[in-house]
Amino acid sequence: MYELTLHEIRDKIKNKEVKIIDVVNDIYSRIDKVEPKIEAYVSFTKETAIKRANELQEKLDNGEDIGPLGGVPIAIKDNICIDGTKTTCSSKMLENFVAPYNATVINKLVEAGAIIIGKTNMDEFAMGSSTATSYFKNTKNPWNLERVPGGSSGGSAAVVSSDMAYASLGSDTGGSIRQPASYCSVVGMKPTYGTVSRFGLIAFASSLDQIGPFTKDVEDMAIMLNAITGKDKMDTTSVDIEYPDYTKALDKDIKGMTIGIPTKFLGEGLNQEVKQRFEEAIEVYKSLGANIKEIDLDYAKYALATYYIISTAEASSNLARFDGIKYGHRAEDFEDLIDLYKKSRTEGFGTEVKRRIMLGTYVLSSGYYDAYYKRAGQVRTLIIEDFKKAFKDVDVIALPTAPNVSFKFGEKTENPLEMYLEDIFTVPVNIAGLPALSIPCGFAETSKMPVGLQLIGNLFEEEKILSVAHAFEKNTEHHNMKPNI
C-alpha cells in the first residue's frame, strides 16, 4: 500500500477497501525496512498514530466523515511544533525540547483527518542545503545513498521519495522545500507568503519562512494545500482572503497560457544536463499549446546576496532567545551569567548556525546597518518590482529548481559559498513572497540523479502553477519513477 499516492490510499480508506490501522502498520513496516538506509526520521509518534487510526476507523464505520485526509499517514519537519512531542530543529540546543502546543498547520492536518507518524531530519535550524548540518544524522538521498537529499527539508523530501510517508510538511526560507524536492524527485511547494500560518514554526528568518508540502504528485499537492491554507489569528502575517479549492485547478487547459523564461538568468554555473532536461520540459509545454516568452529579471542576480544579508540578520535576532536560561541546552560548568550564555550557545549551536548568527549580527551592527541590511531591503523592493513587471506579460515563470543535481557528501559541505550557490534559482521567490513549485522533469544521464523543474506564479496564483504542473505531469512519466532501495 505504501507505493500508492495520497489520493489513492485516501479513496481506498473511504471506500472501506482497507482498514486505517493496516495502512499505518504498512507504513511503519516500510519504515522499519528502509529507514536504517535513509535515516530521514528523528522521532516517531507511533503510539498516538495507532490510537488515532483506531479512532478514525470507528468514526468511518459509524458513517461519519473523516475528512479529506482521513487516515493518511503524514510526516512533519522537526521545526514544526507538535504538542507533547520533541521538536529539536535537529540541533543540540533543542535536543530535549518538548513542544507545549500544536502549530496551526498540525491542528489543520488533524482536522482534515491526517495521522502524524513522525518528525523528519533537517539542517540545523533550517540552515543548509544538504541536511548534513543536522546534529543527529546525515539523511541519504533515496536515489543514491552516497549523495545528499538537499536541504534544509531533506528528511521530509526523502520520506516521500522512499515511500515512508504519503506526504510531508517542510519549511522553505530560500528553497528548502523546492531544492530537496528536485534532488529526491518529488513534488514540493512553497506557497505565497502568508497563505499558510507560521504559528508553531520555529523561526529562522521570519519575513522569508513559509511552511509547504511534499507529495508524490500534483493532485496530492492540491489536496494538501486545501488542508493547510487559511487566515490564522495566531499569525498576524497570514492573509485573510477567500482560498479556492485547489483541486479544481488541476484539469484546466493550459493552451494559450504564457510561460516566461528568464534566459539571461540561466547562465554561469548551470549544469549542462540540468539545462538539457529544462529545455526538454519547455518543449513539452510548447507541444501542449503554451506560449513561451523570454523575459528579463534584471535584479534576480542580486537575490542571493540580498537573501544572505536579510536571512542572517533575522536569524541572528530570532536565535537570540536560545540562551540557556528559558529553554534549550544549558552549559553545566560556568562562572557567571555572561559565561553561561557564551558556553550554552557555544555548545548548543553547530558551525553553520554560528556562521549565520555572526554574519547577521555583523550586518545589523551600527557601523554596517546602512551599508548592508538597509541596502538589501532596497534591492528586495527592486526584485519584487521585477517580478510584478514580468507577470504583466506571463502566467508563470519557469526555471530549473537547482543549478545542479544532488552532490555527494563532503563535496560542497566544506565550502559554504559553493553550497549557497545551490539556492540561486530558488531565493528570488522567497524575497518576493511568491508561490513556486518543483516537479520532477527527468534525470541527468551521467549521474542518473533527478532534475527538478520550478514553476513560479504571481502572488496567490497557486492555481495557475498547479494547472501548469499537472499538465506536464499528465504528459510525462517522470513522477512515476521510483528509487531502487
Secondary structure as UniProt FT lines:
FT   TURN            2..3
FT   HELIX           6..14
FT   TURN            15..16
FT   HELIX           20..38
FT   STRAND          41..44
FT   HELIX           46..61
FT   TURN            62..63
FT   TURN            68..71
FT   STRAND          73..77
FT   TURN            78..79
FT   TURN            83..84
FT   TURN            89..90
FT   HELIX           92..94
FT   TURN            95..96
FT   HELIX           104..111
FT   TURN            112..113
FT   STRAND          115..120
FT   HELIX           124..126
FT   TURN            142..143
FT   TURN            145..146
FT   HELIX           154..161
FT   TURN            162..163
FT   STRAND          167..172
FT   TURN            176..177
FT   HELIX           178..184
FT   STRAND          187..190
FT   TURN            193..194
FT   TURN            199..200
FT   TURN            206..208
FT   STRAND          210..215
FT   HELIX           218..228
FT   TURN            233..234
FT   TURN            236..237
FT   HELIX           246..249
FT   TURN            250..251
FT   TURN            255..256
FT   STRAND          258..261
FT   HELIX           263..265
FT   TURN            268..269
FT   HELIX           272..287
FT   TURN            288..289
FT   STRAND          291..294
FT   TURN            298..299
FT   HELIX           300..302
FT   HELIX           303..318
FT   HELIX           319..321
FT   HELIX           337..348
FT   HELIX           351..364
FT   TURN            366..368
FT   HELIX           369..374
FT   HELIX           375..390
FT   TURN            391..393
FT   STRAND          396..400
FT   TURN            409..411
FT   TURN            413..414
FT   HELIX           416..420
FT   HELIX           421..423
FT   TURN            424..426
FT   HELIX           427..432
FT   STRAND          436..443
FT   TURN            445..447
FT   STRAND          450..457
FT   TURN            459..460
FT   HELIX           462..474
FT   HELIX           478..480
//
